[in-house]
Amino acid sequence: MADLRVNICGVELKNPIIPASGTFGFGREFDEIYDISCLGAVATKGLTLKPRAGNPTPRIAESRGVILNAVGLQNPGVEHFIEHDLAWLRAKTKVIANVAGATLSDYEAICARLDGLVDFIELNISCPNVKCGGMAFGIRPQDVKEVTHVSKRALRKTPLIVKLSPNVESIAMNAQAAEAGGADCISLINTLTGLAVDIERRRPVLANNTGGVSGAGIKPIAVRMVYEASRAVGIPVIGMGGITCAEDALEFMMAGAAAVQVGTQNFTDALACAKIAEGLGAWCDAHGVERVSELTGTLKMNREGA
Ligand SMILES: Cc1cc2nc3c(=O)[nH]c(=O)nc-3n(C[C@H](O)[C@H](O)[C@H](O)COP(=O)(O)O)c2cc1C
């Protein structure tokens, strides 16, 4: 059997398959269907300092090959997570706490609160904030660097993953900005901004008007961005965006990802992550790959500069 272990920032995962933030809750509902200890790690729903009710409904819209969501970071707040879910989840597998805030001090405070309690902190920097005039921290490289720096300053023990938005001018520059700010790892991509129209009502389907696009249809964009980002930095990269099967996960790994996250596919098939982890092992065995980690970054382009 192939060795599926991967080491990210000194933390060993039993395999590189991780459910993506916002698509797996805190793991409890999925653990009723299968034992989630078979997963490399779990990325939690985005946590904020205080509980949030999220956006008005409808906040999910289906489209061909993708969905749009504008959930608006509904979550029970970091204290509830620490009290009710953390110990249970850590007994199952490694925990990536996905966190968000509206100000730099929110990010600093939530990182300080979780330092040493979780295996990784993943910064969601795609939320609108006051300082950037309603723009997300994740758009301009100087903002990416600053939010990373402030968050990293609050951490003594837990490695910091910065999750990059694809709605940017240059993913390579933003990856470098995260690294310069002190990120230990980057993950990408978060959702692409989209709009779905209800043609009978001539109105947006989502109450929020726009939403984040995710699912199978975004995969080629995500693979390209993972390739570009991983070439631009020296820190590990976690890839995601549209993964539905082991072969998709392999594309991301070859493009430069040390591990991958699976999001929207969890809604289509609750067993998706478990099946992908198993499929990865089977593919490695069939292809004589002894260690899955050997595959990271092995993609060779047909022509340079393309
Ligand atoms: C319903 C929903 C909620 C999400 N919530 C979060 C979140 O709280 N924090 C975050 O960083 N990403 C969130 N995401 C983005 C996913 O983690 C992931 O980056 C994106 O969906 C692309 O992966 P996929 O195509 O496999 O779903 C959410 C995605 C969906 C579909």
The ligand as an ORCA input file, in Angstrom:
! r2SCAN-3c Opt
* xyz 0 1
  C     -21.598     26.859      1.226
  C     -20.152     27.244      1.270
  C     -19.641     27.872      2.400
  C     -18.288     28.250      2.454
  N     -17.806     28.839      3.593
  C     -16.472     29.163      3.668
  C     -15.927     29.714      4.865
  O     -16.608     29.875      5.890
  N     -14.593     30.046      4.869
  C     -13.789     29.859      3.775
  O     -12.591     30.175      3.826
  N     -14.283     29.294      2.636
  C     -15.595     28.950      2.571
  N     -16.087     28.374      1.416
  C     -15.172     28.146      0.263
  C     -14.659     26.693      0.219
  O     -13.957     26.367      1.396
  C     -13.761     26.467     -1.026
  O     -12.668     27.366     -0.973
  C     -14.508     26.690     -2.348
  O     -15.845     26.265     -2.241
  C     -13.842     25.993     -3.533
  O     -13.817     24.587     -3.356
  P     -14.954     23.596     -3.983
  O     -15.140     23.983     -5.425
  O     -14.412     22.211     -3.783
  O     -16.212     23.836     -3.197
  C     -17.433     27.995      1.341
  C     -17.954     27.343      0.214
  C     -19.280     26.953      0.160
  C     -19.800     26.242     -1.055
*
